[in-house]
């Protein structure tokens, strides 16, 4: 009776476990979501800054305009990595005083809810209760996206891929009524649209995964329904592109493609999926140094799981082999397995390295075909990100294999031992990964009034329109000639300046910046600045901030190289008025 009650109460089981783990790991910090940041470095901090400037500092009638960088120009909110859906929601509701809390809680709550979605997937696949609990915790707490929570928060949402799988399963799991089908179609449409405006990478990854899934469904399940879902998927993608293109008046000025689309460093290797993390204790097949952009480890139990499934599939009785199993969940596994393999191969890039020196062409990467159809697809250069949904799919399929084993064999059988040992190891991984996550909340909120006052001077007698930092940095043009990477501590300080003084930066760090506006900004550091920027800056007071500690990154590309070398000389040319030196930064007033 108790077992039946627990089986019918998945929400309370998983939710209780998640809440207990959250309280143990994160403690009281989860009740003070405005007191911390998930990161204070690199792109993660840039995302925080852009989101906070848009929601708390920027006053603009145009909700889609972002004015926190590249002053005196502006950008589209989508290209600023502000987690667009969330930023717009906060802006429209007028709750800017809670904007940081909303941001932090959004990612925390979606993480805590993700196992509920996973449990629902397991129920549809008839997972045994203990396995389903193990699976639901493992696929979230050990998911490689968890390692991106700090640096790339808006790409850390494993719940999006779980929701995609759940929608896929519900599309074919039962004989749905017309109203149920309508709800599933709406769920699919809004999942694609909303996730795309959290980060556009979700559009291409979900598009390929679900596109192949419904294509397979066309041949093995239901032609009519599969075709309707494919059309819905296409409609959602067209809707996203239409919103982007029609709402962005700078679209014609943006770079037509991204840099490094075929760079091997933007993909991962097959052994990354077997390469463990330093915080896990169980030995792994590989112990290599992994790139933070491509961790994909399938878990310490993966080799044992594969061994059990291989024994079951090839050495068991024919009627017991799960690959040949004719139950109602068989086709669901095919709908998940084959798109997962496509995404796995896509994550490996355009060439598969069998070893560090032996490579073959990757014929299973659909991005190569899409790039030939339109160079716009080259903006999605980080193919390693397809490995995140590959992890999701591989975990579901292998757990399905374990489920078939424990359903068919008693605990006395050696093959059942392997399956239960694998589950126990998975729980160990969950424990160690969750312990490692306790460091996620260790960063104090550097945008709080306390930290801003300690780090930056007051300017009671001055009024400024924007901040011009030197060393100057500009990232996002997709052109090495106009790319100057930032020094992380220096850009961090400039973000703090912008939030404290409530004025935008003249530097740039975003995605796909306007090529024309970039050239105007660079012309400011020449003897003949463009007429456009001269007119826009006329009568403006600029806070020139010159670091005595940090220097610009070296570059051999022009005009970026010349700007780096000559930037300091413009302090005199602009007749800048020295104000104060504070914490190794010289502050000047420049009146244009």
C-alpha positions as CSV (number, residue, x, y, z in Angstrom):
1,X,0.0,0.0,0.0
2,X,2.8,2.4,0.9
3,X,4.7,1.6,-2.3
4,X,1.5,2.2,-4.4
5,X,0.9,5.5,-2.6
6,X,4.5,6.6,-3.2
7,X,4.3,5.6,-6.8
8,X,1.3,7.8,-7.3
9,X,2.9,10.8,-5.5
10,X,6.0,11.5,-7.6
11,X,5.7,15.3,-7.2
12,X,5.9,15.1,-3.4
13,X,8.7,12.6,-3.4
14,X,11.0,14.4,-5.8
15,X,10.0,17.9,-4.6
16,X,10.7,16.9,-1.0
17,X,14.2,15.5,-2.0
18,X,15.0,18.6,-4.0
19,X,14.0,21.0,-1.2
20,X,15.9,19.1,1.4
21,X,19.0,19.0,-0.8
22,X,18.6,22.7,-1.6
23,X,18.4,23.7,2.1
24,X,21.3,21.5,3.0
25,X,23.6,22.7,0.2
26,X,22.6,26.3,-0.2
27,X,21.4,27.1,3.3
28,X,19.9,30.4,4.2
29,X,21.2,32.0,1.0
30,X,18.2,30.8,-1.0
31,X,16.1,33.1,1.1
32,X,18.2,36.2,0.2
33,X,18.4,36.1,-3.6
34,X,19.5,39.7,-3.9
35,X,22.6,39.2,-1.8
36,X,24.7,37.0,-4.2
37,X,25.6,36.4,-7.8
38,X,26.3,33.1,-9.4
39,X,29.5,34.5,-10.9
40,X,31.6,37.7,-10.9
41,X,33.6,36.8,-14.0
42,X,33.5,36.9,-17.8
43,X,30.3,36.3,-19.8
44,X,28.3,35.4,-16.7
45,X,28.9,38.8,-15.1
46,X,28.3,40.5,-18.4
47,X,24.9,38.9,-18.6
48,X,24.2,40.1,-15.0
49,X,25.2,43.6,-15.9
50,X,23.2,43.8,-19.1
51,X,20.2,42.5,-17.4
52,X,20.5,44.8,-14.4
53,X,21.2,47.9,-16.5
54,X,18.2,47.2,-18.7
55,X,15.8,46.5,-15.8
56,X,17.1,49.1,-13.2
57,X,19.0,51.9,-15.0
58,X,17.6,52.3,-18.5
59,X,14.6,54.6,-19.2
60,X,13.3,54.0,-22.7
61,X,10.0,53.9,-24.4
62,X,11.3,51.3,-26.7
63,X,11.2,48.0,-24.7
64,X,13.4,46.2,-27.3
65,X,16.2,48.7,-27.2
66,X,19.2,48.1,-25.0
67,X,21.3,51.2,-24.2
68,X,23.8,50.0,-21.6
69,X,26.8,49.7,-24.0
70,X,28.2,51.2,-27.2
71,X,27.0,54.7,-26.3
72,X,25.9,56.9,-28.1
73,X,24.4,54.0,-30.0
74,X,22.0,51.3,-28.9
75,X,21.4,47.7,-29.5
76,X,18.5,45.2,-29.6
77,X,17.8,43.5,-26.2
78,X,18.1,40.0,-27.8
79,X,21.8,40.6,-28.6
80,X,22.8,41.7,-25.1
81,X,22.3,38.3,-23.4
82,X,19.9,39.8,-20.9
83,X,17.7,36.6,-20.8
84,X,15.2,38.5,-22.9
85,X,12.0,36.9,-21.6
86,X,12.9,37.6,-18.0
87,X,14.2,41.1,-18.6
88,X,11.0,42.1,-20.5
89,X,8.8,40.6,-17.8
90,X,10.6,42.6,-15.0
91,X,10.4,45.7,-17.1
92,X,6.8,45.4,-18.0
93,X,5.7,44.6,-14.4
94,X,7.8,47.5,-13.1
95,X,9.5,45.5,-10.4
96,X,13.1,46.7,-10.9
97,X,13.8,46.8,-7.2
98,X,13.4,43.0,-7.3
99,X,15.2,42.4,-10.6
100,X,18.2,40.6,-9.2
101,X,16.1,38.4,-7.0
102,X,13.9,37.5,-9.9
103,X,16.9,36.6,-12.0
104,X,18.6,34.4,-9.4
105,X,15.3,32.7,-8.3
106,X,14.3,32.0,-11.9
107,X,17.4,29.8,-12.5
108,X,17.2,28.2,-9.0
109,X,13.5,27.4,-9.3
110,X,13.7,25.9,-12.8
111,X,16.6,23.8,-11.5
112,X,14.6,22.6,-8.5
113,X,11.6,21.8,-10.8
114,X,13.6,20.0,-13.5
115,X,13.5,16.6,-11.7
116,X,9.7,16.7,-11.6
117,X,9.7,16.8,-15.4
118,X,12.3,14.0,-15.5
119,X,10.2,11.9,-13.2
120,X,7.2,12.4,-15.5
121,X,9.3,11.2,-18.4
122,X,10.2,8.1,-16.4
123,X,6.6,7.4,-15.6
124,X,5.7,7.5,-19.3
125,X,8.5,5.0,-19.9
126,X,7.3,2.8,-17.0
127,X,10.5,3.2,-15.0
128,X,10.5,1.4,-11.6
129,X,10.2,3.8,-8.7
130,X,13.7,3.6,-7.3
131,X,15.2,3.9,-10.8
132,X,12.9,6.8,-11.6
133,X,14.0,8.7,-8.5
134,X,17.6,8.0,-9.3
135,X,17.2,8.9,-12.9
136,X,15.3,12.2,-12.1
137,X,18.0,13.4,-9.7
138,X,21.0,12.2,-11.8
139,X,19.8,13.8,-15.1
140,X,19.6,17.2,-13.4
141,X,22.3,17.3,-10.7
142,X,25.0,15.7,-12.9
143,X,23.9,17.3,-16.2
144,X,26.9,19.1,-17.8
145,X,24.7,22.2,-18.0
146,X,25.0,22.5,-14.3
147,X,28.6,23.5,-14.8
148,X,27.4,26.5,-16.9
149,X,25.1,27.9,-14.2
150,X,27.6,30.6,-13.3
151,X,29.3,31.6,-16.6
152,X,26.4,31.0,-18.9
153,X,23.3,31.0,-16.8
154,X,20.8,31.3,-19.6
155,X,22.4,28.1,-21.2
156,X,22.2,26.1,-18.0
157,X,18.5,25.2,-18.2
158,X,18.4,21.4,-18.5
159,X,14.7,21.6,-17.8
160,X,14.2,22.9,-21.4
161,X,15.5,19.7,-22.9
162,X,13.5,17.6,-20.5
163,X,10.4,19.5,-21.4
164,X,11.2,18.9,-25.1
165,X,11.4,15.2,-24.5
166,X,8.2,15.2,-22.5
167,X,6.3,17.0,-25.2
168,X,7.7,14.5,-27.7
169,X,6.6,11.6,-25.6
170,X,3.1,13.1,-25.1
171,X,2.8,13.7,-28.8
172,X,2.7,9.9,-29.4
173,X,2.3,8.2,-26.0
174,X,-1.5,7.9,-26.1
175,X,-4.5,8.2,-28.3
176,X,-4.9,11.9,-27.6
177,X,-8.2,13.7,-28.0
178,X,-8.5,16.8,-30.1
179,X,-8.2,19.0,-27.1
180,X,-5.2,17.1,-25.7
181,X,-3.5,17.4,-29.1
182,X,-4.2,21.1,-29.2
183,X,-2.6,21.5,-25.7
184,X,0.5,19.5,-26.9
185,X,0.8,21.6,-30.0
186,X,0.6,24.8,-28.0
187,X,3.1,23.5,-25.5
188,X,5.5,22.7,-28.3
189,X,5.1,26.1,-30.0
190,X,5.6,28.1,-26.8
191,X,8.4,26.0,-25.6
192,X,10.3,26.8,-28.8
193,X,9.5,30.5,-28.8
194,X,10.0,31.2,-25.1
195,X,13.3,29.2,-24.9
196,X,14.6,30.9,-28.0
197,X,14.2,34.2,-26.3
198,X,16.1,32.9,-23.3
199,X,18.9,32.1,-25.6
200,X,18.8,31.6,-29.4
201,X,20.9,28.4,-29.2
202,X,17.9,26.6,-27.8
203,X,16.1,27.2,-31.2
204,X,18.6,25.4,-33.3
205,X,19.3,22.6,-30.8
206,X,15.6,21.9,-30.2
207,X,14.8,22.4,-33.9
208,X,17.3,19.7,-34.9
209,X,16.4,17.3,-32.1
210,X,12.6,17.5,-32.4
211,X,12.8,17.8,-36.2
212,X,14.5,14.5,-36.5
213,X,12.3,13.0,-33.8
214,X,9.1,13.9,-35.6
215,X,10.6,12.8,-38.9
216,X,11.3,9.4,-37.5
217,X,7.7,9.4,-36.0
218,X,6.5,10.0,-39.6
219,X,7.9,6.6,-40.6
220,X,7.3,4.5,-37.5
221,X,4.3,5.9,-35.6
222,X,1.8,8.3,-37.2
223,X,2.3,10.0,-40.5
224,X,-0.4,12.6,-40.1
225,X,0.4,13.6,-36.5
226,X,4.1,13.7,-37.2
227,X,3.6,16.0,-40.2
228,X,1.4,18.3,-38.1
229,X,4.0,18.5,-35.4
230,X,6.8,19.2,-38.0
231,X,4.7,22.0,-39.4
232,X,4.2,23.4,-35.9
233,X,7.9,23.2,-35.2
234,X,8.5,25.1,-38.5
235,X,5.9,27.7,-37.6
236,X,7.5,28.3,-34.2
237,X,11.0,28.7,-35.8
238,X,9.5,31.1,-38.4
239,X,7.8,33.1,-35.6
240,X,11.1,33.5,-33.8
241,X,13.0,34.6,-36.9
242,X,10.1,37.0,-37.8
243,X,10.1,38.6,-34.4
244,X,13.9,39.0,-34.5
245,X,14.1,40.4,-38.0
246,X,11.0,42.7,-37.9
247,X,11.8,44.1,-34.4
248,X,15.5,44.8,-35.1
249,X,16.2,47.9,-37.1
250,X,19.9,47.2,-37.0
251,X,19.6,43.7,-38.6
252,X,21.1,44.9,-41.9
253,X,24.1,46.2,-40.1
254,X,24.9,43.0,-38.2
255,X,27.7,40.6,-39.3
256,X,26.2,38.0,-41.7
257,X,28.0,35.1,-40.0
258,X,29.9,34.3,-36.9
259,X,33.6,33.7,-36.6
260,X,35.1,30.3,-35.9
261,X,32.2,28.2,-37.1
262,X,34.5,25.4,-38.2
263,X,37.0,25.9,-35.3
264,X,37.6,22.5,-33.6
265,X,37.8,24.3,-30.3
266,X,34.0,25.0,-30.6
267,X,33.1,21.3,-30.7
268,X,33.9,18.5,-28.4
269,X,35.6,15.1,-28.7
270,X,33.9,11.7,-28.2
271,X,36.1,11.1,-25.2
272,X,34.7,14.2,-23.4
273,X,31.6,12.1,-22.7
274,X,33.8,9.7,-20.8
275,X,36.0,12.3,-19.1
276,X,35.1,12.7,-15.5
277,X,35.1,15.8,-13.4
278,X,37.6,16.6,-10.6
279,X,34.9,16.6,-7.9
280,X,33.7,13.0,-8.7
281,X,35.5,10.2,-6.8
282,X,34.9,7.2,-9.0
283,X,37.6,6.5,-11.6
284,X,36.8,7.2,-15.2
285,X,38.0,5.9,-18.5
286,X,39.7,9.2,-19.3
287,X,41.1,11.8,-16.9
288,X,41.9,14.6,-19.3
289,X,41.8,18.4,-18.9
290,X,38.4,19.4,-20.3
291,X,37.4,22.7,-21.8
292,X,34.8,24.5,-19.8
293,X,32.7,25.0,-22.9
294,X,32.5,21.2,-23.6
295,X,32.1,19.1,-20.4
296,X,29.8,16.2,-21.3
297,X,30.6,13.5,-18.9
298,X,27.9,10.8,-18.9
299,X,28.5,9.8,-15.3
300,X,30.7,7.3,-13.4
301,X,28.1,4.6,-13.9
302,X,28.0,4.9,-17.6
303,X,30.5,2.1,-18.5
304,X,28.8,-0.3,-16.1
305,X,25.4,0.6,-17.5
306,X,26.6,0.0,-21.0
307,X,28.1,-3.4,-20.0
308,X,24.8,-4.5,-18.4
309,X,22.8,-3.4,-21.5
310,X,25.2,-5.1,-23.9
311,X,25.0,-8.4,-21.9
312,X,21.2,-8.1,-21.8
313,X,20.8,-7.2,-25.5
314,X,23.1,-9.7,-27.1
315,X,23.4,-12.6,-24.7
316,X,19.9,-12.8,-23.2
317,X,17.0,-14.7,-24.6
318,X,15.7,-13.2,-27.8
319,X,12.3,-12.3,-26.3
320,X,14.0,-10.6,-23.4
321,X,16.3,-8.2,-25.3
322,X,15.1,-4.7,-24.7
323,X,16.2,-3.5,-28.1
324,X,13.8,-6.0,-29.7
325,X,11.2,-5.5,-27.0
326,X,7.8,-5.0,-28.6
327,X,6.1,-3.2,-25.7
328,X,4.3,0.1,-26.1
329,X,7.4,2.1,-25.1
330,X,9.6,0.7,-27.8
331,X,8.9,3.4,-30.4
332,X,9.2,6.1,-27.8
333,X,12.8,5.0,-27.2
334,X,13.5,5.1,-31.0
335,X,12.0,8.7,-31.1
336,X,14.5,9.7,-28.4
337,X,17.5,7.5,-29.4
338,X,18.1,8.5,-33.0
339,X,17.8,12.3,-32.7
340,X,20.1,12.0,-29.7
341,X,22.7,10.3,-31.8
342,X,22.4,13.1,-34.4
343,X,23.0,15.7,-31.7
344,X,25.8,13.6,-30.4
345,X,27.6,13.6,-33.8
346,X,26.8,17.3,-34.3
347,X,28.6,18.1,-31.0
348,X,31.7,16.5,-32.4
349,X,32.0,19.2,-35.1
350,X,32.8,18.6,-38.8
351,X,35.6,16.1,-38.2
352,X,35.6,13.3,-35.8
353,X,38.9,12.8,-34.0
354,X,39.3,9.0,-33.5
355,X,42.5,9.9,-31.6
356,X,44.4,13.2,-31.2
357,X,45.9,12.7,-34.7
358,X,43.5,10.5,-36.6
359,X,40.3,12.1,-37.9
360,X,37.5,11.4,-40.3
361,X,34.9,13.6,-41.9
362,X,31.6,13.8,-39.9
363,X,28.8,12.9,-42.3
364,X,26.2,12.9,-39.5
365,X,26.4,16.7,-38.7
366,X,23.4,18.5,-40.2
367,X,24.9,21.9,-39.4
368,X,27.3,21.5,-42.3
369,X,24.3,21.2,-44.7
370,X,22.4,24.1,-43.0
371,X,25.5,26.3,-43.3
372,X,25.7,25.6,-47.0
373,X,22.0,26.6,-47.3
374,X,22.6,29.9,-45.4
375,X,25.7,31.4,-43.8
376,X,23.4,32.7,-41.1
377,X,23.6,29.3,-39.5
378,X,27.3,29.9,-38.9
379,X,26.3,32.2,-36.0
380,X,25.7,28.9,-34.1
381,X,29.3,28.1,-33.9
382,X,29.5,26.4,-30.5
383,X,28.5,22.9,-31.7
384,X,29.6,21.4,-28.4
385,X,26.3,22.7,-27.0
386,X,24.5,20.0,-28.9
387,X,26.1,17.7,-26.4
388,X,23.8,18.9,-23.7
389,X,20.7,17.5,-25.3
390,X,22.8,14.4,-26.3
391,X,23.5,13.9,-22.6
392,X,19.8,14.1,-21.8
393,X,18.9,11.6,-24.5
394,X,21.6,9.1,-23.7
395,X,20.8,9.2,-20.0
396,X,17.1,8.5,-20.8
397,X,17.9,5.6,-23.2
398,X,20.5,4.0,-20.9
399,X,18.1,4.2,-17.9
400,X,15.5,2.6,-20.0
401,X,17.9,-0.2,-20.6
402,X,18.5,-0.5,-16.8
403,X,14.7,-0.5,-16.3
404,X,14.3,-3.4,-18.7
405,X,16.9,-5.4,-16.8
406,X,15.5,-4.9,-13.3
407,X,12.0,-5.6,-14.6
408,X,13.0,-9.0,-16.0
409,X,15.6,-10.3,-13.6
410,X,15.5,-10.8,-9.9
411,X,18.1,-9.4,-7.6
412,X,19.8,-12.8,-7.4
413,X,20.9,-12.6,-11.0
414,X,24.4,-11.1,-11.7
415,X,23.0,-8.9,-14.5
416,X,20.6,-7.3,-11.9
417,X,23.6,-6.7,-9.6
418,X,25.2,-4.7,-12.4
419,X,22.0,-2.6,-12.9
420,X,21.6,-1.8,-9.2
421,X,25.3,-1.1,-8.8
422,X,25.0,1.4,-11.6
423,X,22.1,3.1,-9.9
424,X,24.0,3.4,-6.6
425,X,27.0,4.9,-8.4
426,X,24.6,7.4,-10.1
427,X,23.4,8.5,-6.6
428,X,27.0,8.9,-5.5
429,X,27.6,11.2,-8.5
430,X,24.5,13.2,-7.5
431,X,25.8,13.6,-3.9
432,X,29.2,14.7,-5.0
433,X,28.0,17.0,-7.7
434,X,25.5,18.7,-5.3
435,X,28.3,19.2,-2.8
436,X,30.4,20.8,-5.4
437,X,27.5,23.1,-6.2
438,X,27.6,24.7,-2.8
439,X,30.3,27.0,-4.1
440,X,27.8,28.5,-6.6
441,X,26.4,31.0,-4.0
442,X,29.8,32.1,-2.7
443,X,29.9,35.4,-4.7
444,X,28.7,38.5,-3.0
445,X,26.6,40.9,-4.9
446,X,29.2,43.4,-6.2
447,X,26.4,45.6,-7.6
448,X,25.0,46.2,-4.1
449,X,25.3,49.7,-2.7
450,X,27.8,48.6,-0.2
451,X,30.3,47.2,-2.7
452,X,29.8,50.1,-5.2
453,X,30.5,52.7,-2.5
454,X,33.6,50.9,-1.4
455,X,35.0,50.5,-4.9
456,X,34.1,53.8,-6.6
457,X,34.3,57.5,-5.9
458,X,31.4,59.9,-5.7
459,X,31.0,62.8,-8.2
460,X,28.6,65.1,-6.5
461,X,29.5,68.2,-8.5
462,X,29.5,66.5,-11.9
463,X,26.9,65.2,-14.3
464,X,27.9,62.6,-16.9
465,X,26.2,61.0,-19.9
466,X,28.3,58.0,-20.4
467,X,31.5,56.2,-19.3
468,X,34.5,55.7,-21.6
469,X,36.9,53.1,-20.2
470,X,40.6,52.9,-21.1
471,X,41.8,50.2,-21.8
472,X,39.0,50.2,-24.2
473,X,37.3,46.9,-25.1
474,X,35.0,45.9,-27.8
475,X,33.7,42.4,-28.3
476,X,30.9,41.2,-30.6
477,X,31.7,42.6,-34.1
478,X,32.6,39.1,-35.4
479,X,35.6,40.8,-37.0
480,X,39.1,40.5,-35.6
481,X,40.0,43.9,-36.9
482,X,37.4,45.4,-34.6
483,X,37.8,43.1,-31.6
484,X,39.6,44.1,-28.4
485,X,39.1,41.6,-25.6
486,X,38.5,42.9,-22.2
487,X,40.5,42.2,-19.0
488,X,38.1,40.5,-16.7
489,X,38.8,42.6,-13.5
490,X,38.7,45.8,-15.6
491,X,35.4,45.1,-17.3
492,X,34.0,44.0,-14.0
493,X,34.9,47.4,-12.5
494,X,33.4,49.3,-15.5
495,X,30.2,47.4,-15.1
496,X,30.1,48.5,-11.5
497,X,30.7,52.1,-12.6
498,X,27.8,51.9,-15.0
499,X,25.4,50.6,-12.3
500,X,26.5,53.0,-9.7
501,X,26.4,56.2,-11.8
502,X,23.3,54.9,-13.8
503,X,24.9,55.8,-17.2
504,X,25.9,53.6,-20.1
505,X,29.3,52.4,-21.3
506,X,30.9,53.4,-24.5
507,X,32.6,50.0,-24.7
508,X,30.9,46.9,-26.0
509,X,30.6,43.3,-25.0
510,X,27.7,41.6,-26.6
511,X,26.8,39.5,-29.6
512,X,26.7,40.4,-33.3
513,X,27.2,44.1,-32.8
514,X,26.4,46.5,-35.6
515,X,29.4,46.7,-38.0
516,X,28.6,50.4,-38.9
517,X,28.3,51.5,-35.2
518,X,31.5,49.7,-34.3
519,X,33.4,51.6,-37.0
520,X,32.0,54.9,-35.6
521,X,33.1,54.0,-32.1
522,X,36.6,53.1,-33.3
523,X,36.8,56.3,-35.3
524,X,36.6,58.3,-32.0
525,X,40.2,57.2,-31.4
526,X,41.5,58.8,-34.6
527,X,42.2,62.3,-35.7
528,X,39.2,62.2,-38.0
529,X,36.2,60.8,-36.0
530,X,33.1,60.1,-38.1
531,X,30.6,62.8,-38.5
532,X,27.9,60.5,-37.1
533,X,29.7,60.1,-33.7
534,X,30.7,63.7,-33.6
535,X,27.1,64.8,-33.9
536,X,25.8,62.3,-31.4
537,X,28.4,63.3,-28.8
538,X,28.2,67.0,-29.3
539,X,27.4,68.7,-25.9
540,X,27.9,65.4,-24.0
541,X,29.9,65.0,-20.8
542,X,31.8,61.8,-20.7
543,X,33.4,60.2,-17.7
544,X,36.8,59.0,-18.9
545,X,38.2,56.2,-16.7
546,X,41.8,55.3,-17.2
547,X,43.2,52.2,-15.4
548,X,46.8,52.5,-14.1
549,X,46.7,48.7,-13.4
550,X,45.2,47.0,-16.4
551,X,46.3,47.1,-20.0
552,X,44.6,46.1,-23.2
553,X,45.0,42.7,-24.7
554,X,47.6,42.6,-27.5
555,X,46.3,42.2,-31.0
556,X,47.9,42.3,-34.5
557,X,44.7,43.3,-36.3
558,X,44.0,46.9,-37.5
559,X,42.6,49.2,-36.4
560,X,42.3,47.5,-33.0
561,X,46.1,47.5,-32.6
562,X,46.4,51.2,-33.3
563,X,43.6,52.0,-30.9
564,X,45.3,50.1,-28.1
565,X,48.6,51.9,-28.7
566,X,47.2,55.4,-29.1
567,X,44.2,55.5,-26.7
568,X,46.1,57.2,-23.9
569,X,47.3,60.0,-26.2
570,X,43.7,61.1,-26.6
571,X,43.5,62.2,-23.0
572,X,45.4,65.3,-24.0
573,X,43.8,65.6,-27.4
574,X,40.4,65.6,-25.9
575,X,41.6,68.2,-23.3
576,X,40.3,66.0,-20.6
577,X,39.9,67.5,-17.1
578,X,41.4,65.5,-14.4
579,X,39.1,64.9,-11.5
580,X,40.5,62.2,-9.1
581,X,42.6,59.1,-8.8
582,X,40.8,56.4,-6.9
583,X,41.9,52.8,-6.4
584,X,44.4,53.0,-9.3
585,X,42.0,54.6,-11.7
586,X,42.2,58.1,-13.0
587,X,38.9,59.8,-13.6
588,X,38.5,62.7,-16.2
589,X,35.8,64.8,-17.5
590,X,35.7,65.0,-21.3
591,X,33.3,67.6,-22.9
592,X,32.7,66.9,-26.6
